[in-house]
Every structure is written in structure tokens, then in C-alpha cells.
Amino acid sequence: MKYKAIFCDFDGTIYRDDHTISQVNKEAIRKYTQAGGKFVVSTGRLFSAIYPKTQELGLDGDVIVYQGAGVYDIKTKKQVFGQYFKREDAAKALEYIEDMGDGYVPLVYINDTCHAQAANEYVDAFVSICNVDYKTTGIPLSKYVLECEDMPVKVLVLMQGELCDEFVKKGGEIFPQLAFMRSHTFVVEIITKGINKGLAVKWLCDKYGIDVGDTIALGDSENDIAMIETAGLGVAMGNAMPKVKAAADYIADTNDNDGVAKVIYKFCLSEA
């Protein structure tokens, strides 16, 4: 089998728009892993949010989380690789967001937990999609990250979709040391530049003794681009953002039409 590992985004890639995983995708992944391939979910989600989905998929290896800032062993539930947001950078980015007003709602991931200053409809909508709880700090997150003993791993901003592109552009200009990118129609993720899913893919390839050229990466959002460009075969879903499609070697079918399974059968199991 040419492609020994597949690194696959979750939301918008395996996960359908109705928040389910198709039996077709599950069966293709099962056949691929039974044939000896390593299938690794690569997500921006918290480990606690993706763990139940790895069980649904029957996976027990590794999972990439926090947009590449962490890798967890699924079986032991222990983090085996991690990088962190500089505390001062996180605080400055959060303060910038807080100053923009009520239309921009910041979140921060610390110790595998989502934190918000207070509850509101944007936060409730976001965590309902991810199926996780969140903690409210009662104080601005910019202050909280400086006082918290644990290090932040990622900042998110929730906003109306039409505001995202301009926010990404301006944020990148103001904070050149940080990477701003869209991960959903109403979500922008912020992380230290250089920390990304592609870096986690390289780390796991070293662990597995696999050449990155012998891997496939699939995704739909801008936070998947580094991973797609790292893999031997970079695949954008049919529903992917334009920048993702431009970075890919191959455009698959959509998440709602079993695009992941079709890629597995076309490139990995066609000989079977």
C-alpha cells in the first residue's frame, strides 16, 4: 500500500453537516486500518471533544488536536506531544479582541478545557457543535491567561461569517508572530505561527518511521493547509474553502457525499 498513513480533519471532512459520521466512511477507515494503514484524525478540537468520535470510528492510535499544538494517545488518554501559546501573546491577542466589542467573542483553550468570560449565544452554539462544556472565568480572558497556572494552547474568536476574512487580514498585520485562519464559517483560530497540523504530521511520521511522502492529508478549512502541503498527497474536500482547494493536489467529493471513503478506495484500497 503506497500511502501508509492518512491524516484527516474532522469537522467538514469526516463529519457531515448533520453532525454524523456515515457508515460508508466508517467502513472505509476500518478496511484501511485492517490493511495496515494508520488513520489519524487531525482536528482543532479539544481532546475531550474528539475522543468520543475516535471511539465511534474504532481508532486506538494517536489523534492530533488543538490545530496541531497537541497529540494524544487515544488508548491511554495521555498527551504525548505539545506546544503552547506564549502567555503574553495570548493575552495581547485576547485584549485586542475584547476591545473590538460584543460582535467578537473570544475563547481560549487551557488544560483541555474551553474558557469564555461569560455565557452567550455564540459560545453556546459553538460548544453545542463540539459537544463539550465550557468554563466561564467572570473576568476578561486577557487577564485570566496571565493569572492562570496552566499555559494556553489556542485562542478562538466567534463572529458573523462576513467579518472573518477582514479580521484574519488585520489580525495578521497587527500580530505578525501569530497565525490567524478560518476553521468554520463563524470561527477564526489564532495560534503561534509555526505551530500547525503539518508540524504534528511530521512529528507522527517520525514516530511511526513513515516518510511524509507516503501519507495523505484531507481537510476543508484554512487550518488544514499546512497539513495538506506537508503530506505526499494533499486532498481538499469538495466543500473546502477556496484557499484550501488551491493548496491541494486533489479535490475530493464533499463531506456529505463520503469524500473521505472515496479517497481511501481510490488511492489506498484500489489494489484490494
Secondary structure as the mmCIF struct_conf table of DSSP 4:
data_model
#
loop_
_struct_conf.conf_type_id
_struct_conf.id
_struct_conf.beg_label_comp_id
_struct_conf.beg_label_asym_id
_struct_conf.beg_label_seq_id
_struct_conf.end_label_comp_id
_struct_conf.end_label_asym_id
_struct_conf.end_label_seq_id
STRN STRN1 ALA A 5 CYS A 8
TURN_TY1_P TURN_TY1_P1 PHE A 10 PHE A 10
STRN STRN2 ASP A 11 ASP A 11
TURN_TY1_P TURN_TY1_P2 GLY A 12 ILE A 14
STRN STRN3 TYR A 15 TYR A 15
TURN_TY1_P TURN_TY1_P3 ASP A 17 ASP A 18
BEND BEND1 HIS A 19 HIS A 19
HELX_RH_AL_P HELX_RH_AL_P1 GLN A 23 GLN A 34
TURN_TY1_P TURN_TY1_P4 ALA A 35 GLY A 36
STRN STRN4 LYS A 38 VAL A 41
STRN STRN5 SER A 42 SER A 42
BEND BEND2 GLY A 44 ARG A 45
HELX_RH_AL_P HELX_RH_AL_P2 PHE A 47 GLU A 56
TURN_TY1_P TURN_TY1_P5 LEU A 57 GLY A 58
BEND BEND3 GLY A 61 GLY A 61
STRN STRN6 ASP A 62 VAL A 65
HELX_RH_3T_P HELX_RH_3T_P1 TYR A 66 GLY A 68
TURN_TY1_P TURN_TY1_P6 ALA A 69 ALA A 69
STRN STRN7 GLY A 70 ASP A 73
TURN_TY1_P TURN_TY1_P7 ILE A 74 LYS A 77
STRN STRN8 LYS A 78 GLY A 82
HELX_RH_AL_P HELX_RH_AL_P3 ARG A 87 GLU A 98
TURN_TY1_P TURN_TY1_P8 ASP A 99 MET A 100
TURN_TY1_P TURN_TY1_P9 ASP A 102 GLY A 103
STRN STRN9 VAL A 105 ILE A 110
TURN_TY1_P TURN_TY1_P10 ASN A 111 ASP A 112
STRN STRN10 THR A 113 ALA A 116
BEND BEND4 GLN A 117 ALA A 118
HELX_RH_AL_P HELX_RH_AL_P4 GLU A 121 CYS A 130
TURN_TY1_P TURN_TY1_P11 ASN A 131 ASN A 131
STRN STRN11 TYR A 134 THR A 136
BEND BEND5 GLY A 138 ILE A 139
HELX_RH_AL_P HELX_RH_AL_P5 LEU A 141 GLU A 147
BEND BEND6 GLU A 149 ASP A 150
HELX_LH_PP_P HELX_LH_PP_P1 MET A 151 MET A 151
STRN STRN12 PRO A 152 LEU A 158
HELX_RH_3T_P HELX_RH_3T_P2 GLY A 161 LEU A 163
HELX_RH_AL_P HELX_RH_AL_P6 CYS A 164 ILE A 174
TURN_TY1_P TURN_TY1_P12 PRO A 176 GLN A 177
STRN STRN13 LEU A 178 HIS A 184
TURN_TY1_P TURN_TY1_P13 THR A 185 PHE A 186
STRN STRN14 VAL A 187 THR A 192
TURN_TY1_P TURN_TY1_P14 LYS A 193 GLY A 194
BEND BEND7 ASN A 196 ASN A 196
HELX_RH_AL_P HELX_RH_AL_P7 LYS A 197 TYR A 208
TURN_TY1_P TURN_TY1_P15 GLY A 209 GLY A 209
HELX_RH_3T_P HELX_RH_3T_P3 VAL A 212 ASP A 214
STRN STRN15 THR A 215 GLY A 219
BEND BEND8 ASP A 220 SER A 221
HELX_RH_3T_P HELX_RH_3T_P4 GLU A 222 ASP A 224
HELX_RH_AL_P HELX_RH_AL_P8 ILE A 225 THR A 230
BEND BEND9 ALA A 231 GLY A 232
STRN STRN16 LEU A 233 ALA A 236
TURN_TY1_P TURN_TY1_P16 GLY A 238 ASN A 239
HELX_RH_AL_P HELX_RH_AL_P9 PRO A 242 ALA A 247
BEND BEND10 ASP A 249 ASP A 249
STRN STRN17 TYR A 250 ILE A 251
HELX_RH_3T_P HELX_RH_3T_P5 ASN A 255 ASN A 257
TURN_TY1_P TURN_TY1_P17 ASP A 258 ASP A 258
HELX_RH_AL_P HELX_RH_AL_P10 GLY A 259 PHE A 267
TURN_TY1_P TURN_TY1_P18 CYS A 268 CYS A 268
BEND BEND11 LEU A 269 LEU A 269
TURN_TY1_P TURN_TY1_P19 SER A 270 GLU A 271
#
